[in-house]
Amino acid sequence: MQKLSRREREKLNRRHEILQAAWNVFASKDYNSATIDDVAAEADLSKGTVYLYFQNKADLFHSTIEMGMERINTMVQEIVSSSDDPVSGIREIIKRLLDYSEENMDFFKILSSGQAHFEIHAKMMAESDFKERMIQTSIRSVIILAELIQRGIDMGVFKQVNAEDAAFVLTSAIRGFTFRRIIGPEEFSLPEKAGIITDILLDGLRKPT
């Protein structure tokens, strides 16, 4: 891989700073209320600097959502890559994803909002490259997790199942609890649901003893 120049690294760092500022702004305001001025102020940059990196608020919003999804993919990849024990790896993934969802609940509220769905759908219909990127980003954590489940199948720890289907079930369960947490009305902590998700999933994957 070609080493980035100092200027390229600085541009990437600045872009990341703007995205993190946008994350904070969109998490504290709804899409319609948030402005580029808000993001610039949060990043301690001029409005013109933000426009050097992003075309408009919609572009910034889409990029912020992509960043959040990539963080999840990176987290899952790190756990899968460092896990020798598929059972422990799945337990860790469930725990970490629920912790991440709990810590970033405001962002997930935005992600599940009608405005987010409208903006993302409109851009996907207008730009095929963005559509393909979003699809690949959305399914990457499932594909990565399926590698760990398949490893468990090959080791004889898990019974024969479709690894991608099992991975989809796991990630869907976490998304489902996150959505339930968002819409209420009962109050609960997402990390406290790790046990039930883990037990149900692993009891279904383990071979009978």
N, C-alpha and C positions, 0 to 999 in steps of 0.2 A: 504493500500500500504506500502510495506517495505521501511523503511528509508534507503537512500543510505549512505554508509560509506564516510568518508572524502576523501579517495583515489578514490572512484568511482566518487564523485562529481568533484574532480580535473581532472580526466580523461575526463569527459563529458565537462568540461569547456575548457580544452585544445583542444578537438576535435572541439568544437564550434569556438574557436579562429582560428584554421586552416581552417575551412570551410569559415569563414568570410574573411580570407585572400585570399582564393581561389576565392571567389565571386568577390573581388576587382580585382584580377589578370585577371580572365576570362572576366570580364567586360571591361577591358582596352586593352586586347589583344585577338586575335582570338585563337581558340583551339590549332591549330598547333604551334603557336608562344609561347604560355604559357608553362612554365616548372615548375617542382617541385622546382627547385632552386628559381624561382620567388616567388612561394608561401611561401617557407621557409623564404626568405628575407622579404616578406611582413608581415609575422607573427613573425618575429624576433626570429626564431627557427632554429635549425640545420636541414639539409635535412634528416638526419637519424631519427629525431623525427617525421617528417611528415610521413615517411615510417612505423613508429610504429602504425599509425592510419589508413593509407590508402595504398593499395597494389601498386598503380601506378597512373599515371595522369588520366586515364580513370575512375578509381574508385573514385577519388577525384571529377572529373567533374560530374559524375552521382550523387554523394552525395550532391554536391552543388546545382544542379537542384532540387533534392528532398527537400532540405532545403528551397529554394525559394517557392516551391509549398506548403510546410507545413506552411510557414508564411502567405500565402494567406488563407489557411484553418483556421488557428488560428484566423486571423482577422475577417473572416466571422462568426466563432463560437462565438466570443466575442460579436459581434453586435447582433446576433440573441438571445443569452442568456440574454442580458440586455435590449432588446426591448419589450416594452408593446404594442406599436402601430406598426402594420405591415407596414403601409404606410411609417411612419418615418423611420422604420428599413430598408426598401428597399432603400429609398433615401440615407440613411447613407452608406449602403453597396456599392451602385453605386459610390458615392462620394469617399469613402475610397479606393476602388479598382482602380479607375481612378487615384487618387493621387499616389497610390503605383506604378502603372504602369509608370506614368510620372517620378517619382523619381528614378525608377530603369530601365529606358529605355535601357541602355547599356546591362543589363542582359537579358532583353526580346529580344534584337537583337540576342544575343547568343542562347537563347532558340528557336528562330524561324529559326536559321541557318541550312543549310543542314548538317553540321558536327554534330550538336547536334542531329538531327533526325537520322543520321546514327549510332552514338554512342549508343543512347538509344535503337534503334531498334535491333542492334546487341546484346546488353546485354540482352534485353528482350527475344530474341530468344535462347540465350545461358543459361539463368538462369530463371527458372519458378518462383522462390521466388521473384526475382526482378520484373518480369513481373506483378505478382499479386500485389505487393506493389505499383508499378507505376499506375496501373489501379485504385486501391483503393484511392490513393492519388489524382489522377486526378479527380475522381468523387465526392470526399468527400464534396467539397464546394457546389456542386449542391445539394447533399442530405441535407446538413445543411440548405441551402437557401430554399429548398422545405418545410422544417419544418415551416419556417416563413410564406411562402405563404399559406400553409395549415391552419395555425393558422388564417390568414386573411379570408380564405374561411369559416372556422368554426364560426368565429365571424360575418359573414355576410357582411364583408367589401369588399371582392372580390367575383366575380361570380364563379360558378363551372367550374373549369378547372383542368387539370392534373397538380398537383403542381410541379412535377419533370420536366415536359416539359416546364413549365413557367420558372423554375429556369435555365434550360438549355438555353432557349432563352435569358435570362438576361446575363448570363456569356458569351454566344457566342457573344452577342453584344459588350461587353467590350473587349473581345479578338479581335474581328473584328476591332474595332477602334484602338486598340493597334497596330495590324498588319498594318493597313492603315497608322498609324503614322510612323511606321518603314520604310515602302517601299516608302512613299512620293507619289508624289513630293510636294504636298502642305504642308505648315507649319501651324500647329495648336497645341493647348495645349489640352491634354486629359481631364483635369478637366472641360474645357469649354463645353465638350460634355455631361456632366452629365445631364443637363436640358433636352436635346432632348431624351436621353435614358430613363430617368425617365418619361417624359411626355408620350412617346409612349407606354411604358410598362404599366404604371398605367392607362392610358386611356383605355387600352385593358383589364385590370383586374377589374377595378371598375364596380360595378353595375350601370346601368342607374338610374339617380335620377328623 
